[in-house]
Amino acid sequence: LCALPSAPAGSVNYFASENSFYYCDGTKWIAIGRSCTNCGGNASEKVAFITNSSTRPRDLGGVSGADAICQNEATQAGLSGTYLAWIADSSAASAPATRFSTATKGTLPIVTPDGTQIAGSWANLTVAPLDANLDKNAFGVARFDSTSYVTTNVNDDGTQNSSTQTCSDWTANDADAVEVGRYDNATLWTDHPTTFGCGNALALYCFEQ
């Protein structure tokens, strides 16, 4: 069943707040017929979004697997450019502060696909709070979900949070306490005090490089 509102797979519902119809795939609401206004590949900005899909941390297939999820959703939505996940594993070098592109970590504003600015630059992004919640998917519409948590293991400044609580680098069902963020909280968007297990399906943040 989808939640908020509860409905079975195959249901279609109109969300007036988003001026869009959504389709229930059995677990989540997916926007129908909406497209981005800020679609990546623009030299004057970088695009970020939250995934429509939810994946158990143990099933991500490493940081590269998380990146692939981001790129797949960006491609499906017609976004241009390369997209990497806002996530870190047991290596400090895997964190966004190290592996994201120089352009992304520069002075360009960061916007969601509907044009909402979440930060005026990397420097603004990495000092909470964000200008707006990072709650828009690759189509530029708000994610509807029964949980608002996102797999991160990333501190506010883009560095690695934990070198041990990573579900064996996002590949195993360990007894780890995964560090998360909340996409409905501009202050605790990447480093929330709540933790989840390796088997809890969560969203990802994705950033254009």
N, C-alpha and C positions, 0 to 999 in steps of 0.2 A: 504493500500500500504506500501511496504518497501521503505526505503529511502537510498540514497547513494550506488548504484543507485536506482532510482524509479522503482518499479516492483510490479506486482500483486501477490497475494497468489498463491503458487505452482510453482513460478519461481525458476530456478536454475542458479546461476551465479558463475563464477570462479574469485576469487580474487588473482591476481598474487602476491601481496605483502605478502600474507599468505600461498601461495601455496596450497590453499584449495578451494573446492566447498562449496557454501552456498545455503541453501534452504530458500525461503521466506514463513513464516507462516501467512502472511497477515499484520504483523506489524513490524517484525524484521527479520534480516538475522541470520540463525542458521547454524553453521558449520556441515558439513557432513563428517563422517569417520575419523576425527582427534581424537587423544587420548593424554593423558598427558604423559610427560616424568618424571615429578616430581609429584608423585601421592599420597602424604600424607603417614602417618605412618612411616616416616623416623626419626630416633632418632637424626639426625644431622641437621634438618631444620624443618620449619613450612611452610605450603602452604596457600596462599591467592589468591582470585579471585574476579571478579565482576560478578554479575548475568547476565545471558542471558535475563531473564525476567525483565519486568518493572512493578511495582506495585504502585498504588496510596497510599500515606502515610495513608490515612483514612482506607484503606482496608488491612493493614498489619496484623491486629489481635494482636497488641502489639509486644513487643520485642520477645516474644516466637514465634509469627507467623513469624517474620522476620528470626529468627533462623531456623524455619522449612523450609522456602524457600531456605536458604543456604544449609541445609543438604540434601534437595531433589535434588538440582542441583549437589551437590558433588556426591551423590549416583548415579545419572543418568550418570555422567561422569566417574564413576569407581574410584573415589578418596577414600582413606582410612581415617579413623579418624572421629572426631566430629568437626562440623563447626558451628560457631556462627557469627551473623551479627554484623558489626561495626556500632552500633546505640545506642542511649540512649533515655529514655522517661523522665517523670517528676521527676523520682527518680535518685539522683546522683549515687546510687549504681548500676543502670542499665548500666552505661557506661563501655566501654571496660577496662579502667584503673582499675576498681574494679572487674568486673565479669569474665574477661578472665582468663584462667588458668595460673598458675605460670610458666609452661613451655613456653607458648606463650609470656609471659612478661619477659622472661629470655634473655639469650645471643645467642640463636640460630638465624641464618639468616632466613629471610622470603622471600620466592620465589613464583612466579606464577607457574601454572602447566606446563609451557613450560621451566622452569628452570631459568627464569629471576629474578635476585635478586632485590627486591624493598627496602630492608633494611638489614643491617648487624646484627641487633638485635632489641629488643623492644626499647632500648634507642635511636637507630638511627631512628626507625619508628616514634617515637613521637617527633622528632625535624625535621621540614621541612627543605629542600625538601627530597622526597624519592629518592632513587638511580635510579628508573625508574618508569614510570607511572603504576598504578595498573589498567590496561585496558584489562587484559586477562581473559577470562571466564574459567569455570571449565575444558574445553577441551584444554585449553592452547592457544586459538586463540583470536585475538583482537575482542572486541565488536564493531559492526557497528551500529550506532544509529544516529538519527537526533538531539538528545540532549545528552550532555556529563555529565549530573548532576546525583548525587547519594544522596539518603536520608541518613543523618548521625546524625545531632544534636550532633556532637562530636568535641571537640577542638583538636588542633594538638597533645596535650599531652595525648589524650585518655580519657579525662574527659568530663562530660556533658557540653553542650553549653548553653542550655536554659531549665528551669524547667516548662515553660509555653507554648512554641510554639511546641506542640507535637501532635496536632490533637486528644486530649483526649487520650493520650498514644496510638496513632496510631490506633484508632478505630472509629473516627467520622469526619465528614466534617465540621470542625470548620473554623473560619476565621483567622487561624494562618499563620504565616510566617515561613515556615519550613526551618531550616538551612541545607545546602547541601554542598557537595564537588564536584569537577570535576575530572573525571577519566583520562582526558587528560592533567592534570596540576599537576606536581609533587610537586609543592609548595602549591597549594590551593586544594589539593586532598580531604581533609576532612572538611575544614573550609573556604568556599568561601563566599564573601560578598553578592552574589545573594541569594534570598529566593524564595520559591515556595509555592503554596497553597496545601491544603490537597487533592485536586482532581487531581494533576498532577502526572502522572505515571513516576516513576524514578527507577533507578537500586539500588542495595545494594552491599556493600562490605562484603566478607565472609572470616573468618580466622579459620584455623585449631587450635584446642586446645591441 
